[in-house]
């Protein structure tokens, strides 16, 4: 054995990551370090055996054919988070690996084997799968939510999922929203809301607004609406922002109703002032009374006068009528 080969073997054995090498068309296992043997659930007795004979657990999985393909073509294969299923201590076990199958050549550049360098990414993959399950659950909740919700990818601003309430709010079909750039789908909202979303992506902080005025083109018709909205970052298992969840509630009817009440109250106030009518508000539970200036002038009293004083000022013939009107 040449010194360079000894040096190579010592490096492989010292590696904390699985490294192994197969030689020839029969894929004889020439090297397999301790990390590899542990991952396979095998001992050193497999050294020198053909890959398929030493690892019957992997029958039906792609690794043997991938090694053969690299041996035949010399083209390196890169595996990314791929599962490998073994029976270890009588139990079936699936681990995930990032790995590279690379051709080994002799001094004449002839391919004589294939070497594998791999990294166990099982924990990372499980975390990713858990995140995917969480996201699937989130998406189902979004679709069933009674308020408008739209989730936008924070990298490319593509709409990942949108529920019926949001589609109704913006007057769009699902095909016009999902898998499209949010501002291409709702261009009339871009000028006002694109800076809001950009700020959330840049700072990672949510933004909330109440009764925000917005002109939307709903079903081809421009309409002025008022919305309560929240722009909330959605983070992955690694803590990095992956999306923005937009929650929007159409409060247009509430705003218009309140404005009508305010307008009616203002008209009543102006009418009362024009007619020089005195008015008062009475809380029958607390007996507190709030009077207008004109009312005080009519009765010749100042503010914060007890209610009894006004009662005594009534004509005796009006007592019964007044008592009946104030019964709780």
N, C-alpha and C positions, 0 to 999 in steps of 0.2 A: 504494500500500500504506500503510495507516494505521500510525502509530507503535506502537500497541498490538500490531498484528500482527507488526511487526518485533521488538518486545520478546519476544513469545511465541515466534517462530521462533528467536531467539537463545538462549532458555532451553532449547528442545528440542534444538538443535544441541549445546549445552554438556553435555547430560545424558550420563552414562557408561552409562546404561541405554537399551535400545531403546525409541524412541518414534516412532510414525508416525500419520498421519491420512489417512483416505479420505473423499472428498467425493461426494455424490450417490448415486443408486441404482446407478450403474455402478461405484461404489467407486474413483474415480480417486485415485491416490496423490498427495496434495498435499504432504505432508511425510514425510520419512523421514531420521532423523539417521544419523550415521556408525555408531553402535552397531547400528542396525537393518540398514543395508546390509551390515555385516560378518556379522551373524547370518544374513542371507539369502544371502550370497555374491554380491551384486549391486553395481552402481555407480549413480551418479546418473542414468543414462539411463532408469531405470524411473520417475522422477518424472513425473507427468502421465499415466501409463498406467493402465488399469483393473487392479485388484488381480489378477484371474484371469489376465489376459494377461501381466502382469509376473512373476507367480510360478506358472508352470505346475507347479513341483515340488509345490505344495500341493494339486493336484487330488486329490480323494478324501479330503482331510483337512477337519476341521470349521470352519476359520477363516473362510473366505469366507461360509459360510452363517450363522455367528455374527454377523459384521459386518452382514450384511443384516437379521438378526433385530433387532439393537440399533437399526439405522436405522429399522426399521419400527415397533418398539414403544417405543423410548426407554428401555427397561429395561437397566440396566448388567449386564454379564456378567462374572463373576469366574472366571478359570481358575486351577487349582491344580496345579502340577507336571505339566502336560500336555505330551506329546511333539510336536515339530514336526520333520518329516523333509524335508531339503533335499539337493540334489546340488551339492556344492561342490568345485570343481577336479576334476570327474569322479568324485567319490566320494560315495556316499550317507552322510549323516550325520544322526543323531538327537540333538537337544538338547531340554532340558526347561525350561519357563517357567512362572512365575507371571505372570499378566497380567490387565489390566482393559480391557474394551471399553466405552467410554462415549460416549453421544450428544453431538454438538456442535450447539448451537442458535444461531440468529441473534438479533438484537435483538428480533424478534417472537416468540421462543420456538419457532420452527419448526426442526425437525431438518434440518440441512444436511450432516451428516457423522458420522463415528465416529472417535474417537481411541483409540489403544492405548498403554498404559503397561505395560512388561513387565520382568521380571528373569530372567536366566539362572540356573537352579538345577540345571544339569546335574550338577555335581560332587556337590551334596547328594543328588540323586536317585540317582546311581550308588552313593554311599555307603549310601543307604537300601536300595537293591536288594541290595547286597553283604551288608548286615546281614540282610535277609530271607532270602537264600540261606544265610547262616550259621545263622540261626534254624531254617530248614527242615532243615538238616543236623543241628543240635542235636536237633530234635524226632525225627528218624529214629533218632538214637543213643539218645534217651530210650526210645523204643518198644522197642528191641532190647536194652536194658540188662538184665543179670541181677539187678539190685537194684531196689528200689522207688523210682521217681522221679516227682515231680509238680511241674509248673511253674505258678506262680500269678502272675497280673498284679498288680504291686505297687500300682497305682492303685485298682483296684476289688475285688481279692482273688478274681477269677474264675479258675477252673482253666482254663488254656489247653491243656494236654496232660498225660496221665497214662498210665503204662505198665501192662501186665498184672500185673507184680510188685507194684506199689503197690496196685492194685485188689484183689489177693489178700490183701495185708496188712490192708487196712481192711475187707475183706468187702463191697465195693460193685461195682455194675455200672458200665460206662463211661458210660452215659446218666445215672447218678446223680451223676457227678463232673464231666465235662467241660462247660464253659460254665455252670457253676454256682458260686455263692459257696462257697469252701472250707469255711466253718464252717456253712453250711446243709447241705452234703453230708456233713460229719462233725461233727455238733453236739456229740457226747460228748467230742471232743478240744479244743473251743474254749476251755474254762476254763484248761486247762493250756498249750496251744500258741499261742493267739491272742496273748498277751503276748510270746511268743518271736518270732513273725513281725513284730509291731509294732515290736519293738526292732531287728530287722534292717533293716526299712524306714526307721526313724528314723535309725539310725547308719550304715547302709551296710556294717556289719561282719558276717561270717558267724558262726554259732553252731553248736557241735558238742556232742553229749552221747553218753554211753555207757550202755547198759543202762538206759534210761529206762523207768520203769514207767508203763503206760497201760492204762486200761480202754476197750476197743473193743466196739461192738455189731456183730459180724460175722455177716452173714446172719441178722440178727434175734436172735442169741444173745450176751449180754454175756460177754466173755472178757478176762482179765488177760494182757497181753503185755508183753514187754520189747523195746525197739528201740534200735539205734544210729541217730542221725540227724544230718544236716547241713542247715542253712538257709543257702543261698548266694545272694548277690545276682547277678542277671544284668543286664549293662549293655549299652546300645545303642551305635551308632557314635559318638554324641555324648558318651559317657561317663556318661549319666544312667541311673539304675536303671530298668529296665522290668519286671522280674519277679523272683520268688524261686523258686529251684530247691530243692525239698525232696527229700533223699535219705534213705531209711529202709530199714533192714535188720532183719528180725525175728530176734532172738537169744534168743527165749524158750526153745527147746530147749537151747541152750548154757548159759543161766543155770540151768535146772532140773537139767541134767546135773552142772554144777559143784556145785550145792547138794547133790545126792545124794552126790557124792564127799566133800564137806566133812562131811555128816552121818554117812557111813560111817566116815570118819576119826575123828570125834568119838566115835562109839559105840565104836570100837576102842580109842581112848585111855582112855575111861572103864572099859572092860572090863579093860584091862591094869592100870590103876591099882587097880581093885577087887581083882584077883587078885594084886596085888603081883608082877607078872611083869617081869623085866628085859628090855629090848629094845635092839637096836643096828641101825644102818644102815651098810652097808659098800659103798664104791665100789671095785669090783674093778679099775678102770683106774688109779686114783690111790692105791689102798691106804689111803685115808682112812676113819676109822671114827668114827661119831657114836653115843654111848651115852646111855641114860637114867640118871637118878639111882639107880633101883632096881638096874639092871645093875651100876653102879659099886659099890654097897653089897654086892651078892652076891659080886663078885670082890675086894672090899676095895681098890679103887683110886680115884684121883681122876680128874678130867676130863683130856682130851688125853693119855691114855696110849697109847704106841705099840701097834700091832696085835699085834706079836710077843709082847708081854706076855700078851695074852689067849690066844694060840695055845699058849703054854707052859703055861697053866693047865689046858688040856684033858687028859683022861685019854688015855693012849697008845692005848687000844683004839678011841678015837673019831677018831684022826687020818685014817684012810683014808676014813671016812664024811664027815668034814668037807672033805677035799680034793676028793672027788668032787662035793660040793655046790657048791664054789666054782670049778669049772672054767668057763672062759669059752667 
